[in-house]
Each structure stands twice: as structure tokens, then as C-alpha cells.
Amino acid sequence: MNRQIVITFNSTHSAMAAEDIFKELKLDFELIPTPREISAECGFALLVREMDIAEIFLICNQNQIKYDNIYQIKYNDGGKEYEKSD
């Protein structure tokens, strides 16, 4: 099963800046509409594949990425849940 993480932002500007940094780092990610279940702040989020939470926090902190929250996607019984990371 693939590990997937969603990073939410407070603004579109922050989401686009993070997208640029993730592209430079050649990470496996996608800019997606923010899932309504987790935020209504900004319309965009990053879906990151095959990385763990600690790596995401490190990348965000080292590159001064201003994010709102980071969620790990948990799949169960054909559905999915978003587990907020601290």
C-alpha cells in the first residue's frame, strides 16, 4: 500500500510556493483540490507519495514552507480517513 500525505495551506500563494520547492527537489507529489473533510482555508493542497511524516516536516522546515496542517491518509473498508499529524 502506498503511503500518502496531504499538506494543507492557508493561502494559494503558500501552496504554489511549496509546489515550486517540491518540483525543484524532484519529489513525487501532485497539486490537488483540498479535501473538504480536512480544510476550507485554501483551495489547494499537496498530495505527497511514498514519504513519511518526518521527511515532510524536515523538508518544510528547511525550506521555510508555510503550511497549515499535514495529514496522513489511512485507508479502511474501501474508504479513507485523514489523520492529522502533530
HELIX and SHEET records of a PDB file:
HELIX    1   1 THR A   12  GLU A   24  1                                  13    
HELIX    2   2 ILE A   53  GLN A   62  1                                  10    
SHEET    1   A 5 PHE A  29  PRO A  33  0                                        
SHEET    2   A 5 PHE A  44  ARG A  49 -1                                        
SHEET    3   A 5 GLN A   4  THR A   8 -1                                        
SHEET    4   A 5 ASN A  69  ASN A  76 -1                                        
SHEET    5   A 5 GLY A  79  LYS A  84 -1                                        
END                                                                             
